[in-house]
Amino acid sequence: MRKLGSDFGWLWSAYAVSTYGTWLAFGAFPLIAVRVLDSSAFAVSLLEAAGLAVAAVLAVPLGPWVAYRRKLPVMIATDLVRFAALASVPAAYALGVLSYGQLLVVAVVCGTAAITFTAASGAYLKSLVRGDRLLAANGRFEAASWAATAAGPPLGGALVGLLGPVVTITADAVSHLLSALAVRQIRSGDTVAPRDPAGASRVADLGAGWRFVRRDPVLWRLFLNSVLVGGLIMATAPLLAVLLLGGYRVAAWQYGLVFGVSALGGVLGARLSPRLVRRYGRHRVMTVSGWLRSTVPLGLAFTHPGTSGLLTVIAVEWVLITCMGVFNPIHATERLRRTPQAHTAQVLTAWSVTGRLTQAALMTVWGVLATVVGPLAAITVSGVLLLGTPLLLPTRRHTRDPEPARPAVAVS
C-alpha cells in the first residue's frame, strides 16, 4: 500500500469501508420485505431485479456526465446520496411508515449511485496510479471485495439476530458516510475529460462508451466474455440457494459457511495475481484463469444431498472464486490500460450497465427454466454454456497500448 501512495490508501479505504457495509447488509432488503412487510415471493424477486435493471438504465446518461466533471466531488456526492437513501429505511421503520415502495426506490437510487461511483473512481484511479502499478492497485481492491464477501454476510446475520432487521442497513448507510470522508482526504489533482470541439450531441455521448469498446478488438472480447460469464454465474446463485436450503435441507449456517470459505479463495487469488503475472506474463495468466473460471462451475452438476454434496459445492466455489480473484484484477487493469482517460468513465458505465442488465435478464430466464426442469438441471445448463465463453477471450498479447485521442485535463 505504501508504494502506491497515501492518496491511493484513502481511495482504497473508501472502497473497502463501503464494500464491507454493502456485504454486511447483504440480503437485508429481501429479509425486511418478507418479515416486516409480508411481501410475496414475486414482490421480493421484483425488488432484486428492479435494483439491477432500473438502476442500470438510469445510469446510462450518467456516464458522459461523469466524464466531463471532476471525479472526487462525484464520488463524494454519490456516497452521500447512498447514505441518505439508506438512512431513510431505519428512520421510516422506527416511525412505523416503512413501505415496499420505499424499499424499491432506495434499491434503485443506491444501484444507480453505485454504478456512478464505480465509473468516477475507476477514471480517477487511472490518473492516480501509474500504469505499471495498476495491477497491484486492482489486486488490492479485489482482495478487499472478497474479504468483505467472506466476513460481511455471517456478521450481518448475527447482528440481525441480535438487534433486529434494520441494523445492517444502518451500518451500510454509515459506511458510505465514512467512504465520503475518506475520499475527502485525497489531495492529488483531479481530472476532467474535455468536450469534443466538434460539438457532439449529448445523445451521441450516451453511446460513446459502447462505441469505444466495440472499436477495440481486445476490449470487445473482454467485454463479451465478462458480461456473459458474470450473467451465467449470477443466474444460478438463487437456484443454488433454493437447491441447498430447500431441496437438500442444508442448515442456514452451513450455507453461509459454504460461501464464506469460498470467498477466502478470492482473497488468495487477488494476492497471487500480480506475482503470477510477473512470473508467467499477463496474457497467459489471464487466459488460464479465464478458462478455469468458466469450466469449474460445471462441477455443480454433481451436487447431491449430504456432506459429500456440500463438500462438492465448497470445492467448486472455492476454485471458481480463486480463479476469479486472479482473473479480475488483470481484466480490470487491461480495461483501464486500453482506455484513454477521456473515455474511462463512459466505458466503465457502459460495462456496468450491460453487466447488470444481462444479470437481471438471465436471472429471470433461469428462474423460469428452473420451474420447468428443476434447479439442478438449470444449474447444469448454465455450466455447459459457460464452457464456450473462454473462446471470447483475447487470443494473443497486445504489447502496444492504444494512444489516447486526447488527454484529460488536469484539475488541481
N, C-alpha and C positions, 0 to 999 in steps of 0.2 A: 504493500500500500504506500509506503514511504517513497518508493521510486516513482510512483505515479503522481505525487504531489498532494499537498493539503487540500486543494480545491476539488480534486478527484475524490478525496476522502469525504468531503462534505456531500458531494453528489451521490457517492455510494451510500453514505449514511441515510440520506433522504430516501433513496430507493429501498434500502434494507428495512428501515422502520415502517414504511408504508406497506411493504410486501408482507412483513410479519403481521401487521394489523389486518391486512386483507385475508390472510390464511387463518388467522385467529378467528375471524368471523365467517369462515367457510361454512356454507350450509345454513347460516343464521336466518336468511330471508325465508327459505322453504320451511324451516322449523317454526318461525313465527306465524307464517301463513297457515300452517296446519294446526298448531297447538293454541294459538291465540285467536286467529281469525276464522278457524274452522273451514278453511278453503278446500275445494275439491282437488282431486289429482290433476284434472285438466288446468285448473287455475294455477297450481304450482308449476306445472310444465310451462304454461304461458309466461309466468313470471321469469323463469330462466331463459326462455327463448327470446322474449322481448328485450331483456337486458343485453343480449348479444346483438340481435338483428337491428332493433330500432336505434340503439346507440351507434352501431356501425354506419347506418345510413346518415344519421345526424352529423357524424364526424367527417363525412366526405368534404363539405366546404371548409372545414377547419384546417385541412392540410395546407392549402395555399395561404390561408390566414396566418398560420404559424410561421410559414416560410418567410413572410415579409415583416415579421416582428421579432423583437428581442426575445430570446428563448427563456432567460431566467424569470422575467415577470410572468410569462405564460405558465411556467411550471408552478410558480407560487400561486397564481390565480386558480389553476385547476386543483391544486391541493386544498385551497380554501373553499372552493366550491364543493369538493367532496366532503370536507369537514362539516360544512353547513348542512348539506343534504343528509348525511348520515346522522348527525346530531339531532335532526328533526324527528327521527324514529323513536329514540328513548324519550324525548320530550313529549311526543304525542301519546306514547304508551303510558307515561306517568299521568297524563291528563285524561286518559280513557277515550281518546278520539282517534287512535290509530286505525287506518283502513287499508284494505287491499290496494286501492288506487294509489295511496301514498307510497306503499312499497314499490309499486310498479314505476312510478315517477322517479323515485330515488334510484332504483336499479338502472333506469335509462340515463339519468343525469350522471351517475358515477361511472357507468360504462363509457359514455361519451368523453367525460373528463379524463378517464384513464388512457384512452386512445390518444387524446391531445397531449397529455403529459409525456407519453412514450415518444411521440413524434418530436416534441420540443427537446426532451432530454437526449434522444439519440442524435439529433442535429448538433446539440451543444457538446456532447461527448466527442464527436468527430473534430470539433475545433479545439477542444481542451487537451486531448491526448494525442501524442504523436503516433503516426501510422504504425511504427514498429512496436508500440506498446498497446495497441488496440486489442489484440488478442488477450493479453494479460488482464486488461480492464474488463472486457466482456466475460472472461472467466470468473472474475470477482462477482460480477452481477449474477451470473448463472449459479455459482455456489450459494450465494445468499438466497436466491429464489428457491433452490431445492432444500436448503436448511429450513427455511420458513415453511415449506410444504410438509417437511417431516415433523416439525415441532408444533406448528400452529393448530391444526385440527384437533389433536388429542388434548392440548392445553385448553383450547376453546371449548371443547365438550365438557371438560372438568369444570370450567368456570360457569358454563350454563347450568350444570347440575347443582352447583353451589349457590349461585347468585341470581339465576333467572335468565330468560330468553334474550334480553336486550343488552346484556352486559358486554358481549363481544362486539356488538355494533358500536357501542360507546367507545370501546378500546380502539376499534378501527377508525372511528372519527378522530380521536386524539392522535392516532399515528399519522394521519395526513396533516394535522396541525404541526406536529413535530417535523415532518418532512419539509413543510414550507419554511420553518425556522432554519433548518439545515441548509436549504437552497439559499436562503437569505445571507448565509455566511460566506458564500462563494465570492471571491474578489477578482477573478480573472475577467478579461474583457468578454463582451457578448458578441454575437454575430447576427447579421440580418442579410437575407438574400435580396439583391437588387431586383427591382421590377424590370420586365422586358421593355427596352426603349421603343420597340415596335408597337407597344400598346396592346398586347394580347388581352383578350377579354377575360373577365372573371369566370365565365362559363368554360372557356378553354382551359383555364387554370385548374378546374376541378379534375380533369383527366390527366394532368401533367405527370403525376406520379406513375400511373399505369402506362402511359406512353413511354416514359423514360425506361421503365423496367422492360417493356416489350422490345425496345431497340437494342438492349444489351443482351446478347445470347446467354451469357453466364447468369446474369440476374434473372432472366426469364425462366431458365431451367430451375434455378434455386427457388424461385417464386412458386412455380407449379408444384415442385416437389414438396416444399414446406406446407403449402396450403392443403394439398391432398393428404399428406401424411398426418398433419395435425387434425384435419377433419375426420379421417377414418379412425384415428385413435380415440378422439373425443366422442365420436358417435357410439363407441362401445362402453364408455365409462358408466353411464347409467344402467346399461344392460348387465354389466358385471356386478354392480351393486344389487340389482334385482336377483341375479342368479345366486350370488353368495348369501345375501341376507334373507331372501325369500325362499328360493328353491332348495338351497343346501343348508339352511338354518344356521349359518355361521353367526356367532355372537358379535355384537357391535364392537366390542373391544378388540376381537380378533381381526375384524375387517379394518379397523383403524390401524392395527399393528402391521397389517399387510402393506399398506401404503406408506406408513411411517418408516418402516425398514427399507422399503424400495426407494423412497426419496433420498435416503442417505447415499445410495448409489449415484444420484445426480451430483451430490457434493463431491464425491470422489472423482467422477468423470470430469467435472469442471476444473478441479485442481490438476488433473492429469493432462488436460487438453493442451496447454502451452508446451509442456515437456514433450509430449508425443509429437507435436508439430516440429519442435526443434530437432528431434531425432530422426523423424521419418518424412517430414515435409507436409505442408498444409493440404495439398491435393490428395495425397494418399490417405492421410488420417480422416479427412472429410468423407472420402469415398467409402472407406472400410466401415467407419461408424455409421454412415448413412445407409449402407446396405444392411448392417446388423439391426439398426433400429426399425427397419421395415420388414425383416424376416422373423425376428424373435416373437412378435405378437401372435403368430400362428400357433405358438405353443399353448395359448389359452384354450385352443380347441380340445385339449386333453384334460381340461379341468373336470373333476368329478367330486362327489361328496367325500367327506372325511379329511383326515390330517394330511394324507398324501396329496390330495387335490389342493388343499390350502398351500402346501409347500410348493406345488407346481406354480400357483399364481405368484407366490413370493419370488420364486426363482426367475420366472418370465419377466415380471415387472421390474425386478432389480437389474437384470441385464438390459432391458429396454431403457430404463431411466439412466443407467450408467452411460449407455451409448448416446442418449440424448444430451447428457451432461458434457460429453466430449464434442459432439457434433454442433450443438447450438452456439457456443462461443465462436467457433470457426465460421459458421454460417453468418452470424451477426457481424463479424469482422469483415468478411468478404463483401457483405452488402454495403457496409459503410465505406470500405476501401474503394469500391467501384462506383460510388455515388458522389458526384460533386456536392460541395457544401450547399450550394444554392438550391439543390433538389432534394436534400436529405429528408426534410420534414414531410414533403409531399410523397416521397417514396415510402417512408415508414407508415404514413397514414394509409396509403393505398394497400400496403401489405397487411396492416392490422384489420382494416375494413373487410378486405376479401377473406382473410382467415376467419374472422368472426361470423360473417355471413355463411361461409361454407360449413363451419361447425354447426351453426343453427340449423341449416338445411339438412345436413347429414344426420344429425341427432334426431330430427323429425322422421326422416326416411327409415332410419334403423329402428326407431320406435315402432313404426308400422310393420317393418319386416319381422321384428321380434314377436309381435302379436300373431303373425301368421305361421312362422317356423320355429319359434321359441328363442329365448335369449342366447343359448349356447350356439345354435346354428347361425344366428345373426352375427355373433362374435367371430365365428369361423369364416363367414363370408368376408368380413372386414379384413381378417388376416390374410386371406387368399388375394384380395385386391391389393393389399399393401405390398405384396411380393413384386408387383410391376412398377411401383413408384421409384425405385432406385435408377431405373432406366432414364429418368428425367434429370439425374444429377449431371453436372458438367463432366465431360469425358476426358478433358485434358487441362493441364495447369496453364493459366494465362499469367505470364510473368510481367507483362507491361500493363500498368494501370491506365484506364482511360483518362484523358486530360479534361478537367472541368471546363465547361464552356465559358464560365465567368466566375471568378472567385467571389465569395461572400464578403460583405463589407464589415470590417471590424468596428465594434462599438465599445468604447471604454466605459 
